[in-house]
Each structure stands twice: as structure tokens, then as C-alpha cells.
């Protein structure tokens, strides 16, 4: 029951806060562009249903917060509904029609519709620009630590190789490889890499992997059997670490385990994985002096990509960070922000295409409960975690609304494209049918996502 209580006491407030901010940004994008074309907005609402609080500005727009905080809308002059899907020309005086949305040129209507998703994407770019300018852009070198007998090892890759390309896409940092792992699942990948300054190529077949994190979120990706190359330096300890109890300290460099050289940090699990509960001798260097200690690795149950559970040994130590932070001037930070938003956009559309084609299971769709959980979990990481969530959800809200589904902004744009090509609007009957199909698709997607959320909560209660 604590999970259910925390959903309302911790997760829900952050969910409402984040959603309200992003909906405001989205709807203000529509409103701002409309004002540039002289279109009058009658209502700007955050939420649906009865008005809780509101005011009317000097332009006659009613700004309000409504009872159901699951979206929002801008109702323009002449619209018969909040979605601007239909209009009532007869209700307007002739002098009002020039300020009505439906009476604007095609390019103006398209710009207003595009304004909402564009505002979310621009908002994400601006936030990332600020982060990258103030703190730098995270960067991990794409230098590999290759796991024994993994897909990368079978493809001929070796520790120390530098990846420069995957499936024709340029790789600048290890984070780019991780994005490709998520998207590629088990599809073969062409790899370009450098070894001793020589450019080489190979083909790697990822192993399909499905894992569940501590929050019971299922992740599916293509396991490559690689890690970033990190020196075997102790960067920190997990609470109750057997290594810390044995005398190891932050900054110690691990050299050997039971006489076998430690090549890199992710080599440690290979050396002690089968030694859970059994003492091992660790040789390490501290301040230029070689020392020895005996550690009993703590047993830990893990599930591999095949679903098989096994017990492995853990020292419970953290690596020293391999991530660097590249400093940028304001233009460089903005360019890095644009690149990251573009990469997130590609990931979203590729994932949606994989779900539609059944390459990726539909249970990865998440609804309001999962978003609320993500917001609450982000709060535990402080403002950094919340900021990362706001950026990610702002991109998702923007690109989701660009899907060519009636009722979404992308559906309106698709109808305007038809109008531009044919020289006349889509017939009213066809528009009505399209809206019904769009409504069914959106509601169906929402039901599936909510059902997935409920399953997630039930799994947590079962633990």
C-alpha cells in the first residue's frame, strides 16, 4: 500500500506541476502565433471542465485554470469547439470574421497549429542551452571495454577500440552508442571503429535484452556486450560495501584480483562474478604503493538477457566518473541543445514505428500514472532530475502532437496539406469521419497506456 499512497502524496503533485508547465508552453505557442496574425483568442484554458479560477485580459481573452488538469486548449473566435475542429461562421458579424481562425489564409492556420509543438521543442532547446552553457555538455569517449563472449567480442571488437560509426551514423560519444542500443533491438549493425589509428569495419548482431529496473519499468534494447572504458579506480562505495569494510578507499587503483590483472572497471564483474561469498585477494595501488587486502564479494541475484537468474559476486564499489563536460559558448550550447532534441525526436518516432509494426511490444506505452511516477522519481534527484524530465516530456509532447492523426496538431496539418495540394478543403463528411477515427485512435492509445500503468502498479504491489 505505500506505493499507492506515494502515488498521491509524492508523485501526483510533481505530475500536475510538470504537466501544467508543458501544457501552458504548448498552448501559448498556438496563442502567440495566432496573435501575430491578428486572430482573437476567446479562451486560454489550462485543464478541462469547470473553471476554478480565471480572469479576462484587456484583449477580451478569458485566461482560466479548469478542474481537470490533463491538458488544455485555446479557443479562437468563431470556433464551435475547443479543438478548433469546427466553426460557426453564421454567429459572427462581418467585421469579426477577419479575426476568426477559420477565415485566415492556409499558411496562417498551418502556422498557428504548428506553433504548439514548435513551442515545446523550442522550450526544450532553450532549457538544454542553459544547462550546456552553465554546466557543459556531458561527454563520454566512445572507447570500448569489450565483455568476454558478448556480441561485440564475437564481432571481433577489442577493448580499446574507438567506435566512430554505427549503421552509417557518426558516433561522437559513448552516449550515441547507447541510443543506438535502445533503438536497434536485435537488428544487425554495421560498425566502423579505429584500432591503433587504423579505420576498420565489422558487423555486430545485438542480443535482444529485456530488463526490469527497481521501479518495475521494463526496458528492451539490443545488448552489444560493451561498456565505456573506465580505469579500475574506486570512485565511491555502495552502503555496506564489503570492499570498503576490507579497507579500500576512494582513489585506490585495482591492479589484480587473485593474481589476474584488472584491465578496466567493467572487467571486475568477470573476475569475481563466480566468487560470491568466497574470499578473493585484491592487489591495489594507493599513492604509488602496492597493497593487498582480502574481500568477500557479496552475493547478488541478477537476471540475464535470456531471463535466466543467477547469483554473482559484488564488491559494491562505484567507478570514478568517465564523463567529461564540454564547455560551450552560447551558440555552441544552443547547437548542442538542437542536436540532442533532434536525437530525442528520432528516438520517439523510431520507437513508435517499432510499436506499430510489432517490433517493440505495446506495453512500453505509458500513461498518466507512469508519467506521475517518473515525475515523483525525478524529484528524488533534485532539480536536475526534474529538469531532465521536463526536457524529455516537452520533446515527447511536441513530437507526439505532430503525428498525422486527426484531433492532433499533425492531423490538422495533414488536412491543410491536402487543401494546399487539391486547392480546396477536405469535405465536411470526410473531416467528420477523420475526427471520429482520430478520436478512436487517441482514446484507444490512452486506454492501452492506462492499462499498462495499472499493470505496473499491480506488479509493484505483488513485490
C-alpha positions in Angstrom: 0.0 0.0 0.0 2.9 2.5 0.5 3.2 2.7 -3.3 -0.4 3.6 -3.7 -0.2 6.3 -1.0 3.0 7.8 -2.5 1.3 8.0 -5.9 -0.9 10.7 -4.5 1.3 12.3 -1.9 4.6 12.5 -3.8 4.1 11.6 -7.5 0.8 13.4 -8.2 1.9 16.9 -7.2 5.0 16.8 -9.3 3.0 15.3 -12.2 0.5 18.2 -12.1 3.3 20.7 -11.8 5.2 19.4 -14.8 2.1 18.8 -16.9 0.7 22.2 -16.2 4.0 23.9 -17.3 4.3 21.9 -20.5 0.6 22.3 -21.5 1.0 26.1 -20.9 4.1 26.2 -23.1 2.2 24.2 -25.8 -1.0 26.2 -25.8 0.9 29.5 -25.5 2.7 28.5 -28.8 -0.7 28.3 -30.5 -1.8 31.6 -28.9 1.4 33.6 -29.6 1.4 32.7 -33.3 -2.3 33.4 -33.6 -1.8 36.9 -32.1 0.9 37.6 -34.8 -1.8 37.1 -37.4 -4.4 39.2 -35.6 -6.5 36.1 -34.6 -8.6 36.7 -31.5 -8.4 34.0 -28.7 -11.6 33.9 -26.7 -10.4 31.4 -24.1 -7.0 30.2 -22.9 -7.5 27.2 -20.5 -5.2 25.0 -18.6 -7.2 21.9 -17.9 -10.7 21.0 -18.9 -14.1 21.1 -17.3 -15.5 23.7 -14.9 -13.4 26.9 -14.3 -11.7 27.1 -10.9 -10.1 30.5 -11.3 -9.7 32.9 -14.2 -9.6 36.5 -15.4 -10.3 38.4 -18.7 -7.5 40.5 -20.1 -7.9 43.8 -22.0 -8.0 42.0 -25.3 -11.1 40.0 -24.2 -9.3 36.7 -23.8 -10.5 34.6 -20.8 -7.5 33.0 -19.1 -8.5 30.2 -16.7 -7.5 27.1 -14.8 -10.0 24.4 -15.0 -10.9 21.4 -12.8 -9.3 18.5 -14.8 -5.6 19.1 -15.2 -5.0 16.7 -18.0 -4.4 19.1 -20.9 -5.6 22.5 -22.1 -6.8 24.4 -25.1 -7.0 27.8 -26.8 -10.5 28.6 -28.3 -10.3 31.1 -31.1 -13.0 33.4 -32.3 -15.6 31.5 -34.4 -14.6 28.1 -33.2 -17.5 25.8 -32.2 -15.3 23.6 -30.0 -12.0 23.8 -28.0 -10.1 21.8 -30.7 -10.8 24.4 -33.4 -12.1 21.4 -35.5 -15.4 23.1 -36.5 -16.6 26.6 -36.8 -19.7 28.7 -36.8 -19.5 31.4 -39.4 -23.1 32.5 -39.0 -22.7 33.5 -35.4 -20.1 36.2 -36.3 -20.7 39.7 -37.6 -18.9 40.6 -40.8 -16.3 42.7 -39.0 -15.4 39.8 -36.7 -14.7 37.3 -39.4 -11.3 38.8 -40.2 -10.2 38.0 -36.7 -11.6 34.4 -36.7 -9.3 31.4 -37.1 -11.3 29.7 -39.8 -11.2 32.8 -42.1 -7.4 33.0 -42.2 -5.2 32.1 -45.2 -4.0 28.5 -45.2 -0.4 29.4 -44.3 -1.6 31.3 -41.2 -3.8 28.4 -40.0 -0.9 26.0 -40.5 1.5 28.3 -38.6 -0.9 28.5 -35.7 -1.3 24.8 -35.5 2.4 24.2 -35.8 3.0 26.8 -33.1 2.1 24.4 -30.2 4.5 21.6 -31.0 7.2 24.1 -32.0 6.9 25.8 -28.7 7.5 22.6 -26.8 10.6 21.8 -28.9 12.0 25.3 -28.7 11.4 25.2 -24.9 13.4 22.0 -24.6 16.2 23.5 -26.7 16.3 26.6 -24.5 16.5 24.6 -21.3 19.3 22.4 -22.8 21.1 25.5 -24.0 21.0 26.9 -20.5 22.2 23.6 -19.0 25.0 23.1 -21.5 26.2 26.8 -21.2 26.2 26.8 -17.4 27.4 23.2 -16.7 28.8 21.9 -20.0 27.6 19.0 -22.3 28.1 15.5 -20.9 30.5 13.6 -23.0 31.9 10.1 -22.5 34.6 9.0 -25.1 33.4 6.1 -27.4 36.4 3.9 -26.3 35.2 0.4 -25.6 35.6 -2.1 -22.9 34.5 -5.3 -24.5 32.8 -8.0 -22.5 34.1 -11.6 -22.9 31.9 -13.8 -25.2 29.4 -10.9 -25.8 28.1 -9.8 -29.3 30.9 -7.3 -29.7 33.6 -9.8 -28.9 32.1 -12.3 -31.4 32.2 -9.5 -34.0 35.9 -9.1 -33.5 35.9 -5.9 -31.4 38.5 -5.5 -28.7 38.9 -3.4 -25.6 40.4 0.0 -26.5 38.7 0.2 -29.9 37.1 3.5 -30.7 33.7 3.5 -32.4 33.3 6.2 -35.0 30.1 5.0 -36.8 27.1 2.7 -36.3 24.8 1.9 -39.3 26.1 4.9 -41.2 25.5 7.3 -38.2 28.5 9.2 -36.9 29.4 8.4 -33.3 30.9 11.3 -31.3 30.5 9.9 -27.8 29.5 6.7 -25.9 26.0 8.1 -25.3 25.4 7.9 -29.1 26.1 4.1 -28.9 23.6 3.8 -26.0 20.9 5.5 -28.1 21.5 3.0 -30.9 21.3 0.1 -28.5 17.9 1.2 -27.4 16.6 1.6 -30.9 18.2 -1.3 -32.7 17.0 -4.2 -30.6 18.3 -7.3 -32.3 18.9 -6.0 -35.8 22.4 -6.4 -37.2 24.6 -3.2 -37.1 27.5 -2.1 -39.3 30.3 -0.8 -37.0 33.1 1.5 -38.0 36.0 1.7 -35.5 39.6 2.7 -35.0 42.3 0.4 -33.7 45.8 1.7 -33.4 44.9 4.6 -35.7 43.6 2.2 -38.4 39.9 2.5 -39.6 38.2 -0.9 -39.6 34.7 -2.3 -40.1 32.7 -5.2 -38.8 29.1 -6.3 -38.3 27.6 -6.9 -34.9 24.4 -8.8 -34.1 22.9 -7.4 -30.8 21.4 -9.8 -28.3 17.8 -8.8 -27.6 17.6 -8.0 -23.9 14.7 -7.2 -21.6 15.3 -6.0 -18.1 13.2 -4.5 -15.3 14.5 -1.7 -13.2 13.9 -1.1 -9.5 10.8 0.9 -10.3 9.4 -2.1 -12.3 9.8 -0.3 -15.6 10.6 -2.7 -18.4 13.5 -1.8 -20.8 14.1 -3.5 -24.1 17.2 -3.0 -26.1 19.9 -4.7 -28.1 22.8 -5.8 -25.8 26.1 -5.2 -27.5 28.4 -6.5 -24.8 30.3 -3.3 -24.4 30.9 -0.7 -21.8 32.8 2.6 -21.8 36.4 2.1 -21.0 36.9 3.2 -17.4 40.1 2.8 -15.4 39.7 0.4 -12.4 39.7 3.3 -9.9 37.5 3.2 -6.8 35.2 6.3 -7.2 32.8 5.5 -4.3 31.0 2.8 -2.4 27.5 1.5 -2.1 26.3 1.4 1.6 27.6 -1.7 3.4 30.2 -2.4 0.8 32.4 -5.4 1.6 35.3 -3.6 -0.3 35.0 -0.6 2.0 34.9 -2.8 5.0 38.1 -4.5 3.8 39.9 -1.2 3.8 39.7 0.0 0.2 39.4 3.8 -0.2 38.3 6.2 -2.9 41.1 6.7 -5.3 42.6 3.2 -5.0 43.6 1.7 -8.3 42.7 -2.0 -8.5 45.5 -4.0 -10.2 44.9 -7.7 -9.6 42.2 -10.0 -8.3 43.5 -13.4 -7.2 46.6 -12.7 -9.4 44.7 -11.9 -12.5 45.2 -8.3 -13.9 42.3 -5.9 -13.8 42.2 -4.3 -17.3 39.3 -1.9 -16.7 36.5 -1.3 -14.3 33.9 -3.5 -16.0 36.4 -6.3 -16.1 35.9 -6.7 -12.3 32.5 -8.5 -12.5 34.0 -11.0 -14.9 36.8 -11.8 -12.3 34.6 -12.0 -9.2 31.2 -13.0 -10.7 31.5 -16.6 -9.7 33.1 -15.9 -6.4 30.1 -14.8 -4.4 30.6 -15.5 -0.7 34.2 -16.6 -1.3 37.3 -14.6 -0.3 39.4 -13.0 -3.0 42.7 -11.3 -2.8 42.8 -7.8 -4.3 46.1 -6.1 -5.1 45.7 -2.3 -5.4 47.8 0.8 -5.6 47.4 3.7 -3.2 49.7 6.8 -3.5 52.2 4.9 -5.5 52.4 2.0 -3.0 51.1 -1.6 -3.8 48.9 -3.1 -1.1 46.8 -6.2 -0.6 43.5 -7.0 1.1 41.0 -9.8 1.2 37.4 -9.2 0.3 34.4 -11.5 0.4 32.2 -10.5 -2.6 28.6 -10.0 -1.6 26.1 -12.3 -3.4 23.5 -10.6 -5.7 20.8 -12.2 -7.8 20.6 -10.9 -11.4 18.6 -11.9 -14.5 20.5 -12.1 -17.8 19.1 -11.3 -21.2 17.7 -14.8 -21.6 15.7 -14.5 -18.5 17.9 -16.8 -16.5 18.5 -15.9 -12.9 21.9 -16.4 -11.3 23.9 -15.3 -8.3 27.0 -13.2 -8.9 29.6 -11.6 -6.6 29.7 -7.8 -6.0 32.3 -5.6 -4.4 29.8 -2.8 -4.1 32.1 -0.1 -5.4 31.4 2.7 -7.9 33.8 3.7 -10.7 35.4 7.1 -11.0 33.3 9.1 -13.5 34.4 8.8 -17.1 32.0 11.5 -18.2 33.6 14.8 -19.1 31.7 18.1 -19.6 32.4 20.1 -22.8 32.2 23.8 -22.3 30.4 25.8 -24.9 29.8 29.5 -25.7 26.1 30.4 -26.1 25.9 29.4 -29.8 27.7 26.1 -29.2 25.4 25.3 -26.3 22.4 26.0 -28.5 23.8 23.8 -31.2 24.3 21.0 -28.7 20.7 21.5 -27.5 19.3 21.3 -31.0 21.3 18.1 -31.7 20.0 16.5 -28.5 16.4 17.4 -29.2 16.8 16.1 -32.8 18.2 12.8 -31.4 15.3 12.5 -29.0 12.8 13.2 -31.8 14.3 10.5 -33.9 14.2 8.0 -31.0 10.5 8.8 -30.4 9.4 8.3 -34.0 11.5 5.2 -34.4 10.1 3.7 -31.2 6.5 4.5 -32.3 7.2 2.8 -35.7 8.6 -0.2 -33.9 5.4 -0.4 -31.7 3.1 -0.1 -34.8 5.0 -2.8 -36.6 5.1 -5.0 -33.5 8.9 -4.9 -33.4 8.6 -3.4 -29.9 5.8 -4.5 -27.5 2.9 -2.2 -26.9 3.3 -2.4 -23.2 6.0 0.2 -23.4 3.3 2.8 -23.9 2.9 4.7 -20.7 0.0 6.9 -19.5 -0.6 9.4 -16.7 0.3 7.0 -13.9 3.7 6.2 -15.3 4.3 9.9 -16.0 3.4 10.7 -12.5 5.8 8.0 -11.2 8.5 9.4 -13.4 7.9 12.9 -12.1 8.0 11.7 -8.5 11.1 9.6 -9.0 12.8 12.6 -10.7 12.1 14.7 -7.6 14.4 12.4 -5.6 17.3 13.6 -7.9 16.5 17.2 -7.1 16.1 20.0 -9.6 18.5 18.2 -12.0 16.2 15.2 -12.2 13.1 17.3 -12.6 14.7 19.4 -15.3 15.7 16.3 -17.3 12.1 15.1 -17.0 10.7 18.4 -18.2 13.0 18.5 -21.2 12.2 14.9 -22.2 8.4 15.3 -21.7 8.4 18.6 -23.6 10.0 16.9 -26.6 7.6 14.0 -26.4 4.6 16.3 -26.1 5.8 18.3 -29.2 6.6 15.3 -31.4 3.5 13.3 -30.3 1.2 16.1 -31.4 2.9 16.2 -34.8 1.7 12.6 -35.6 -0.7 12.7 -38.6 -3.7 11.6 -36.5 -7.0 13.6 -36.7 -7.6 15.5 -33.4 -3.8 16.0 -33.0 -2.0 19.0 -34.5 -0.4 16.7 -37.0 -3.8 15.7 -38.2 -4.8 19.3 -38.8 -1.5 19.9 -40.7 -2.3 16.8 -42.9 -5.7 18.3 -43.8 -4.0 21.6 -44.6 -1.6 19.8 -46.8 -4.5 18.2 -48.7 -6.1 21.6 -49.1 -2.8 23.0 -50.4 -2.4 20.2 -53.0 -6.1 20.0 -54.1 -6.9 23.7 -53.8 -9.9 23.1 -51.6 -10.5 21.9 -48.1 -11.3 18.3 -47.3 -15.1 17.8 -47.4 -17.1 18.1 -44.2 -18.2 14.5 -44.3 -14.6 13.3 -44.7 -13.5 15.6 -41.9 -16.1 14.2 -39.6 -15.1 10.6 -40.4 -11.4 11.5 -39.9 -12.2 13.1 -36.5 -14.0 10.0 -35.4 -11.2 7.8 -36.4 -8.7 10.1 -34.7 -10.8 10.2 -31.6 -10.9 6.4 -31.6 -7.1 6.1 -32.1 -6.3 8.6 -29.4 -8.7 7.1 -26.9 -7.6 3.6 -27.7 -3.9 4.6 -27.2 -4.9 6.3 -23.9 -6.7 3.2 -22.7 -3.8 0.9 -23.6 -1.3 3.2 -21.9 -3.5 3.4 -18.8 -3.9 -0.4 -18.8 -0.1 -0.7 -18.9 0.1 1.7 -16.0 -2.3 -0.3 -13.9 -0.4 -3.5 -14.6 2.8 -1.7 -13.5 1.1 -0.7 -10.2 -0.2 -4.2 -9.6 3.2 -5.7 -10.2 4.6 -3.4 -7.6 2.0 -4.4 -5.0 2.9 -8.0 -5.7 6.5 -7.5 -4.7 
